[in-house]
Amino acid sequence: MLTKRIIPCLDIKDGRTVKGVNFENIRDAGDPIELGALYAEQGADELVFLDITATNERRKTLSELVTRIAHHVNIPFTVGGGISSVEDVYVLLQSGADKISVNTAAFNQPELIDTLAREFGSQCIVLAIDTRFEDGDWYVYLNGGRLKTAVTAYDWAKEAVNRGAGEILLTSMNNDGTKQGFALDITGKLSQQLNVPVIASGGAGNETHFLEVFEQAQADAALAASIFHYKEIEIPTLKNFLYSKGVNVRF
């Protein structure tokens, strides 16, 4: 049985870790390198660093920051934000990232996924999907949650996997920052119908929420931000709880 992964997410804006609610009301949460090193020490399985304004402001994730992270963090980490070319990915992987996350650029140019998977291998390519439930379904949103599309999250995830995406990072905008639990329905649909790992994101507020998304939605990994940044849940405590409930986690 594969172990379930716990992944702290660090949303980065202007070199600082930030967090909001439903993608709004952003506030400072600390230094991303210090936080990343702390989470690695506490037993996080992986880290995700997302430059949340890169796409919207038409600028690239700084490879310099990735290099600094790589020097301080000894667990796998994914980097996303404004990635739109083979060159972008090459620079980030060379700087020390283990995986890259693509979102808006991949949606606007789906063949980018084919190209990146061919160049670097599917295991390096994470497709991030920001989705909101409305009008009876979960729809894809772009540009940091600012632009609605007419495509459902499931349809886009299925196409991306067929094109070579090796993992899906699914963030529910309805649940994001609310601490009311993950979106079990759409997470479960993707986890059970796609043949790649699905990372659940958006809504974690307590240990039970992680248990639910692993048991009920069968997610492969669960990602959270503010509960870790503000020390509402410590990673060792969370893993001990999950282990006590029969979830296979790595210590």
Phi, psi and omega in degrees: 000130179290144177285147175276137185259142173253122188232106170292141178247133177244105174280127187245132174224123181054039175080003180241152174281132181228162177211145178226191176234128184052037178070017179227177178054055184289135175223160185289141180230005174124184181277125186296325181288316178297316180295317180299317179295321178297314181295322178298317179296326183281349178110014174301145182278323178209172175228151173234127176246119181239121173279101192286348180249002187298313182292313184296325183263008176058043176227165187264150172299135185284120178295333179299319178295319179298318178300316180295320178299314183300330180283342185246351186238131185249021175236161181300143175219148180251143179235136177218165178124104176075014181278123186217010182205164175301320181298317178304313183293316180303314181298316182292319178293321177295329181283346175129354178292148178268326180219160175236152180245129177243149184221266185301314182299322180291323178294316181288336182219075187305329180296345175301323180297315178304313183297313182294320179296322179292319184285319190241349183095142182300330184297343180267349191252112177254126175266118176269130178237120171265124186226148178229138178274121176197153181054035173083006180205172178263116183253149179285135173242146182242176175053052178067032178084014184265339188235117179279145173246174178261012184257137179280155181299319182295314181298319181290319179298317180298315179297317182297320178295319177298331180276346176126003176297134185263352182198150178243127172255105188256116180248120175277116178292331178295325185266339188308123176075359184277337182061029179256005180111160180286164175278093188291328185293304183289325177297316179297320180299313180292317182298321186273341185248351178251154183259027174232159179297145176241127176261121178276136181217141175104107171116354182297128178228339178205176183299323183297327178299321177293317178302316180298316185288332176282316184279312186276319182265349179059032176297150178276334181209157177231133184246142178211163183232284190299324181296333175275316183300320184260015172058035175282330173225130175269142184300316178298322178296316179298315182293322177297320178297311181298318179298321180294338180263007176091010178275134181279106179237159180265132178251000000 
